[in-house]
Amino acid sequence: MEVIKTIRDMQAMSRGFRLEGRSIGFVPTMGALHEGHLSLIRRARDECDVTVVSIFVNPTQFGPQEDFDRYPRDPEGDLKKLRPIGVDVVFMPEVQEMYPHGASITVDVGDIGRILCGKSRPGHFNGVATVVTKLFNIVMPDRAYFGQKDFQQSVIIKRLVRDLDFDIDIVVCPIVREPNGLAMSSRNLYLSDEERQAATILYKALKFGEEQITSNGIRDAVKVKREMERMIASEPLARIDYVEIVDTEELLPVDTIKGPVALCVAVWIGNTRLIDNMVIDTSGRTGTEPASGSQRDDINLKHPGVKSIGGFIEERLGGFMKKIKRLESFDLYNIVISEVEKSIISMVLRETKGNQLRASKLLGINRNTLRSKIKKLGIKIR
């Protein structure tokens, strides 16, 4: 595991990985790592050739009265947690390295950054978007992994990637919870034992809201929200920042619950502000993304006026069959499969400019399987 401190060294290493055709999975963090972070890292390790983790407490996403100076920091403890789980590179820049001339140019995410958490933390998501943009340009990942716990952040990052044309897949992973339901967070370290117990009211309220929607069939968002607020208010140590039921694209409050919605809560427990959420659709599914069919559903390999792939192969092999039918044996199956397979893989690699992660997704095969086939079939990556 290499620890890199400078932007130039990180960029040079990433360029090397990409020239080798190795996919880069990236997990940006602010350190004080817990199992929630580690679950993202394991996912990146399993899906990509190289795993890069950044540890950087970003000052531009903290307001003047917020906890930048006391935010939990444990760099040695973090590195100790990362070494055994297969991380290849840890990028740990200093503030002066990331912002050598201050923050004169920033990313403004617009109205979506001024609602929910952005309402009580003005400028927060602009700071997040700015540092994530910088990190994407430094690490140059194929995939970046974020947790659903920061649901608003994940939606904004997806929009950032879409609107600024980053060639990066954003992967949102499920919330990791403690046995009592409390969503894992670095800020949980601020909580006393009594506050930690009180903080479970967030998850209890979310589960209650889920039950009202999925089991009791309530579609009145105002009614569900009011009952969730009443439950949270019953905890003496809790002070509500917001409870909202929003759509999963624009994050705007809904009146009637139909399709996927996100139940989002932000609550002060003592002096610590905690957030949590749950994504639900009216069929009762919960998770990080709205339900959807297979991506293959919209794809038809047959096109009017064009032969099917099978028909095309059969036509081209017709003449060849006449030549070999007198033979008692011929390894026709393996020859055809090998040639077709090589052609398909070569074509997809050309289309993806040698990006093996994207190619494996298009082909519908495991990344390691793709690497093995490239070697076995003698495919040259240009």
C-alpha positions as CSV (number, residue, x, y, z in Angstrom):
1,M,0.0,0.0,0.0
2,E,1.5,3.3,-1.1
3,V,0.8,6.6,0.7
4,I,1.0,9.6,-1.6
5,K,1.0,13.2,-0.4
6,T,1.2,15.3,-3.6
7,I,-1.1,15.9,-6.5
8,R,1.7,15.4,-9.0
9,D,2.7,12.0,-7.7
10,M,-1.0,10.8,-7.5
11,Q,-1.7,11.9,-11.1
12,A,1.5,10.2,-12.4
13,M,0.5,7.0,-10.7
14,S,-3.0,7.1,-12.0
15,R,-1.7,7.8,-15.5
16,G,0.5,4.7,-15.2
17,F,-2.5,2.5,-14.1
18,R,-4.6,3.7,-17.1
19,L,-1.7,3.1,-19.6
20,E,-1.6,-0.5,-18.3
21,G,-5.3,-0.8,-18.9
22,R,-6.1,-1.2,-15.2
23,S,-9.3,0.1,-13.9
24,I,-9.3,2.5,-10.9
25,G,-11.8,2.3,-8.1
26,F,-11.8,5.4,-5.9
27,V,-13.3,6.0,-2.4
28,P,-13.0,9.6,-1.2
29,T,-13.1,10.0,2.6
30,M,-12.4,12.5,5.4
31,G,-10.8,9.8,7.5
32,A,-11.8,8.6,11.0
33,L,-12.7,5.4,9.1
34,H,-15.4,3.1,10.2
35,E,-17.1,0.0,8.8
36,G,-19.2,2.1,6.5
37,H,-16.1,3.4,4.8
38,L,-14.5,0.0,4.7
39,S,-17.6,-1.5,3.0
40,L,-17.2,1.0,0.2
41,I,-13.5,0.1,-0.1
42,R,-14.1,-3.6,-0.2
43,R,-16.7,-3.0,-3.0
44,A,-14.1,-1.0,-5.0
45,R,-11.5,-3.6,-4.4
46,D,-13.8,-6.4,-5.7
47,E,-14.9,-4.5,-8.8
48,C,-11.7,-2.7,-10.0
49,D,-8.1,-3.5,-10.7
50,V,-6.7,-0.8,-8.4
51,T,-8.2,0.7,-5.3
52,V,-7.4,4.3,-4.3
53,V,-8.6,5.9,-1.0
54,S,-8.3,9.5,-0.2
55,I,-8.1,10.9,3.3
56,F,-8.6,14.7,3.3
57,V,-10.7,16.8,5.7
58,N,-11.9,19.4,3.3
59,P,-12.2,22.9,4.8
60,T,-14.4,24.4,2.1
61,Q,-17.4,22.2,3.1
62,F,-17.4,23.5,6.7
63,G,-19.2,26.7,7.7
64,P,-17.6,29.3,10.0
65,Q,-19.3,27.9,13.1
66,E,-18.9,24.2,12.2
67,D,-16.6,21.5,13.5
68,F,-13.6,21.6,11.1
69,D,-11.0,22.1,13.8
70,R,-12.3,19.3,16.0
71,Y,-13.5,16.9,13.2
72,P,-12.1,13.4,14.2
73,R,-8.7,12.7,12.7
74,D,-6.7,9.5,13.2
75,P,-4.4,9.1,10.2
76,E,-2.3,6.3,11.7
77,G,-5.3,4.4,12.8
78,D,-6.8,4.9,9.4
79,L,-3.8,3.5,7.6
80,K,-3.7,0.5,10.0
81,K,-7.3,-0.3,9.0
82,L,-6.6,0.0,5.3
83,R,-3.5,-2.1,5.0
84,P,-5.1,-5.5,5.6
85,I,-8.0,-5.0,3.1
86,G,-6.2,-4.7,-0.2
87,V,-6.0,-0.9,-0.7
88,D,-3.3,-0.1,-3.3
89,V,-2.9,3.7,-2.8
90,V,-3.9,6.2,-0.1
91,F,-3.9,9.8,-1.2
92,M,-3.4,12.0,1.9
93,P,-2.7,15.6,0.8
94,E,-2.4,18.6,3.2
95,V,-4.8,21.5,2.9
96,Q,-2.0,23.7,1.3
97,E,-1.5,21.0,-1.4
98,M,-5.1,21.0,-2.4
99,Y,-5.7,24.7,-2.1
100,P,-2.3,26.4,-2.7
101,H,-3.9,29.7,-3.6
102,G,-7.1,29.5,-1.6
103,A,-10.4,28.5,-3.2
104,S,-10.8,31.2,-5.9
105,I,-12.6,28.9,-8.4
106,T,-15.4,26.8,-7.0
107,V,-18.3,24.6,-8.3
108,D,-21.8,25.9,-7.6
109,V,-24.3,23.1,-7.6
110,G,-27.3,25.4,-7.8
111,D,-30.7,25.1,-6.0
112,I,-30.3,21.4,-5.2
113,G,-27.5,22.3,-2.8
114,R,-29.6,24.9,-0.9
115,I,-32.3,22.5,0.3
116,L,-32.4,19.9,3.0
117,C,-28.9,19.9,4.6
118,G,-27.9,22.8,2.3
119,K,-30.5,25.0,4.0
120,S,-28.8,24.8,7.4
121,R,-25.3,24.4,6.0
122,P,-25.0,27.2,3.4
123,G,-22.2,26.6,0.9
124,H,-21.6,23.0,2.1
125,F,-22.4,21.2,-1.1
126,N,-20.5,23.7,-3.2
127,G,-17.5,22.8,-1.1
128,V,-18.2,19.1,-1.5
129,A,-18.6,19.5,-5.3
130,T,-15.4,21.5,-5.6
131,V,-13.2,19.1,-3.7
132,V,-14.7,16.1,-5.4
133,T,-14.1,17.7,-8.8
134,K,-10.5,18.2,-7.8
135,L,-10.1,14.7,-6.6
136,F,-11.6,13.2,-9.8
137,N,-9.1,15.2,-11.8
138,I,-6.3,14.0,-9.6
139,V,-7.1,10.3,-9.2
140,M,-8.8,9.9,-12.6
141,P,-11.0,6.9,-11.5
142,D,-13.2,4.7,-13.6
143,R,-15.6,4.2,-10.6
144,A,-16.1,6.3,-7.5
145,Y,-17.9,4.9,-4.4
146,F,-20.2,6.9,-2.1
147,G,-22.4,5.8,0.8
148,Q,-26.2,6.3,0.8
149,K,-26.1,7.8,4.3
150,D,-25.2,11.1,2.6
151,F,-28.1,10.7,0.2
152,Q,-28.3,14.4,-0.9
153,Q,-24.5,14.3,-1.5
154,S,-24.8,11.2,-3.7
155,V,-27.6,12.7,-5.8
156,I,-25.5,15.9,-6.2
157,I,-22.3,14.0,-7.2
158,K,-24.3,12.0,-9.8
159,R,-25.5,15.3,-11.3
160,L,-22.0,16.8,-11.1
161,V,-20.6,13.8,-13.1
162,R,-23.5,14.1,-15.6
163,D,-23.4,17.9,-16.1
164,L,-19.6,18.2,-16.3
165,D,-19.2,15.1,-18.5
166,F,-16.9,13.1,-16.2
167,D,-16.2,9.6,-17.6
168,I,-16.8,8.1,-14.2
169,D,-19.4,5.6,-12.9
170,I,-20.8,6.7,-9.5
171,V,-21.7,3.7,-7.3
172,V,-23.9,4.4,-4.3
173,C,-23.6,1.7,-1.6
174,P,-26.1,0.8,1.2
175,I,-25.9,2.4,4.6
176,V,-24.0,0.4,7.2
177,R,-25.6,0.4,10.6
178,E,-24.6,-0.4,14.1
179,P,-26.6,-3.3,15.8
180,N,-29.1,-0.8,17.3
181,G,-29.8,0.7,13.9
182,L,-27.7,3.9,14.2
183,A,-26.1,4.8,10.8
184,M,-22.3,4.6,11.1
185,S,-20.7,8.0,11.0
186,S,-17.4,9.6,12.0
187,R,-19.4,12.1,14.0
188,N,-20.8,9.3,16.2
189,L,-17.5,9.6,18.1
190,Y,-18.9,12.9,19.5
191,L,-21.8,11.1,21.2
192,S,-21.8,10.0,24.9
193,D,-23.3,6.6,25.7
194,E,-26.6,8.3,26.6
195,E,-26.6,10.3,23.4
196,R,-25.7,7.2,21.3
197,Q,-28.8,5.4,22.6
198,A,-30.9,8.5,22.0
199,A,-29.6,8.7,18.4
200,T,-31.4,5.5,17.6
201,I,-34.6,7.5,17.3
202,L,-33.6,8.5,13.8
203,Y,-33.7,4.9,12.5
204,K,-36.8,4.2,14.5
205,A,-38.6,7.1,12.9
206,L,-37.5,6.0,9.4
207,K,-38.7,2.5,10.0
208,F,-42.0,3.9,11.3
209,G,-42.3,6.0,8.2
210,E,-41.6,2.9,6.0
211,E,-44.2,0.9,7.8
212,Q,-46.8,3.6,7.3
213,I,-46.2,3.7,3.6
214,T,-45.6,0.0,2.7
215,S,-47.7,-1.8,5.3
216,N,-50.5,0.6,6.1
217,G,-50.7,2.0,2.5
218,I,-50.6,5.7,3.6
219,R,-49.9,8.0,0.6
220,D,-50.3,11.3,2.4
221,A,-46.7,12.5,2.8
222,V,-47.7,15.3,5.2
223,K,-49.3,12.8,7.5
224,V,-46.4,10.4,7.5
225,K,-43.9,13.3,8.0
226,R,-46.0,14.6,11.0
227,E,-46.0,11.2,12.7
228,M,-42.2,10.8,12.2
229,E,-41.7,14.3,13.7
230,R,-43.9,13.4,16.7
231,M,-41.8,10.2,17.3
232,I,-38.5,12.0,17.1
233,A,-39.8,14.8,19.4
234,S,-40.6,12.2,22.0
235,E,-36.8,11.7,22.6
236,P,-35.7,14.4,25.1
237,L,-32.2,14.7,23.7
238,A,-33.3,15.1,20.1
239,R,-33.8,18.4,18.3
240,I,-35.2,18.3,14.8
241,D,-33.4,20.1,12.0
242,Y,-35.7,18.7,9.3
243,V,-37.9,15.7,8.4
244,E,-38.7,15.5,4.7
245,I,-40.2,13.1,2.2
246,V,-38.7,14.0,-1.2
247,D,-38.5,12.6,-4.7
248,T,-35.2,10.9,-5.5
249,E,-34.1,13.0,-8.4
250,E,-34.7,16.7,-7.5
251,L,-35.1,16.1,-3.8
252,L,-38.2,18.2,-3.6
253,P,-40.9,17.5,-1.0
254,V,-43.9,15.5,-2.3
255,D,-47.5,15.7,-1.2
256,T,-48.6,12.3,-2.4
257,I,-46.3,9.3,-2.2
258,K,-46.0,7.5,-5.5
259,G,-43.0,6.0,-7.1
260,P,-39.7,6.1,-5.2
261,V,-39.3,8.6,-2.4
262,A,-36.6,9.3,0.1
263,L,-37.4,9.7,3.8
264,C,-34.7,12.1,5.0
265,V,-34.0,13.3,8.5
266,A,-31.4,15.6,10.2
267,V,-31.5,15.7,14.0
268,W,-29.4,17.3,16.6
269,I,-28.5,14.9,19.5
270,G,-27.0,17.1,22.1
271,N,-24.4,19.1,20.2
272,T,-24.0,16.6,17.4
273,R,-26.0,16.9,14.1
274,L,-26.8,13.5,12.6
275,I,-28.4,12.6,9.3
276,D,-30.1,9.4,8.0
277,N,-32.4,8.4,5.2
278,M,-34.3,5.5,3.7
279,V,-35.4,5.1,0.0
280,I,-38.7,3.5,-0.5
281,D,-41.1,2.9,-3.4
282,T,-44.7,2.1,-3.1
283,S,-44.1,-1.6,-3.8
284,G,-42.3,-1.8,-0.5
285,R,-38.7,-2.0,-1.9
286,T,-36.1,-0.2,0.1
287,G,-32.5,0.6,-1.0
288,T,-30.2,3.1,-2.7
289,E,-31.9,3.2,-6.0
290,P,-35.4,3.1,-7.4
291,A,-36.5,-0.2,-8.8
292,S,-35.8,-0.7,-12.5
293,G,-35.8,-3.5,-15.0
294,S,-32.7,-5.0,-16.6
295,Q,-30.8,-2.6,-18.9
296,R,-31.2,-5.3,-21.5
297,D,-34.9,-4.8,-21.7
298,D,-34.6,-1.8,-24.1
299,I,-32.0,-3.5,-26.3
300,N,-33.1,-5.7,-29.3
301,L,-30.2,-7.1,-31.2
302,K,-32.5,-7.7,-34.2
303,H,-33.2,-4.6,-36.3
304,P,-35.7,-4.3,-39.2
305,G,-33.9,-5.2,-42.4
306,V,-30.9,-6.6,-40.7
307,K,-30.3,-10.3,-40.1
308,S,-29.9,-11.6,-36.5
309,I,-26.4,-12.3,-35.3
310,G,-27.2,-16.0,-35.5
311,G,-28.6,-15.7,-39.0
312,F,-25.5,-13.8,-40.2
313,I,-23.1,-16.4,-38.8
314,E,-25.2,-19.3,-40.3
315,E,-25.1,-17.6,-43.7
316,R,-21.3,-17.0,-43.6
317,L,-20.6,-20.5,-42.5
318,G,-22.7,-22.1,-45.2
319,G,-20.0,-22.2,-47.8
320,F,-17.4,-23.4,-45.2
321,M,-19.7,-26.3,-44.2
322,K,-19.7,-27.6,-47.8
323,K,-16.0,-27.9,-47.7
324,I,-15.7,-29.7,-44.4
325,K,-18.8,-32.0,-44.4
326,R,-16.8,-34.8,-45.9
327,L,-14.6,-34.9,-42.8
328,E,-15.5,-37.1,-40.0
329,S,-14.3,-34.6,-37.4
330,F,-13.5,-31.0,-37.3
331,D,-13.3,-28.6,-34.3
332,L,-15.8,-26.3,-35.8
333,Y,-17.6,-25.3,-32.6
334,N,-14.5,-24.2,-30.7
335,I,-13.1,-22.4,-33.8
336,V,-16.2,-20.4,-34.4
337,I,-16.7,-19.6,-30.7
338,S,-13.1,-18.4,-30.4
339,E,-13.2,-16.2,-33.5
340,V,-16.6,-14.7,-32.6
341,E,-15.5,-14.1,-29.0
342,K,-12.3,-12.5,-30.0
343,S,-14.1,-10.2,-32.5
344,I,-16.7,-9.1,-29.9
345,I,-14.2,-8.4,-27.2
346,S,-11.9,-6.6,-29.5
347,M,-14.7,-4.4,-30.8
348,V,-16.0,-3.5,-27.3
349,L,-12.4,-2.7,-26.2
350,R,-12.1,-0.3,-29.2
351,E,-15.3,1.3,-28.3
352,T,-14.3,1.8,-24.7
353,K,-10.8,3.0,-25.6
354,G,-9.3,0.0,-23.8
355,N,-11.2,0.6,-20.5
356,Q,-11.6,-2.9,-19.2
357,L,-14.0,-2.0,-16.5
358,R,-16.5,-0.5,-18.9
359,A,-15.9,-3.3,-21.4
360,S,-16.6,-5.9,-18.9
361,K,-19.9,-4.2,-18.0
362,L,-20.9,-4.0,-21.7
363,L,-20.0,-7.6,-22.3
364,G,-21.8,-8.7,-19.1
365,I,-18.8,-10.7,-17.8
366,N,-16.5,-10.4,-14.7
367,R,-13.5,-8.0,-15.0
368,N,-11.1,-10.9,-14.1
369,T,-12.7,-13.1,-16.7
370,L,-12.3,-10.4,-19.3
371,R,-8.6,-10.1,-18.5
372,S,-8.1,-13.8,-18.8
373,K,-9.8,-13.9,-22.2
374,I,-7.7,-11.0,-23.5
375,K,-4.6,-12.9,-22.6
376,K,-5.9,-16.3,-23.8
377,L,-7.1,-14.9,-27.2
378,G,-4.1,-12.8,-27.8
379,I,-6.1,-9.6,-28.1
380,K,-4.0,-6.4,-28.4
381,I,-5.3,-3.3,-26.6
382,R,-4.6,-0.1,-28.5
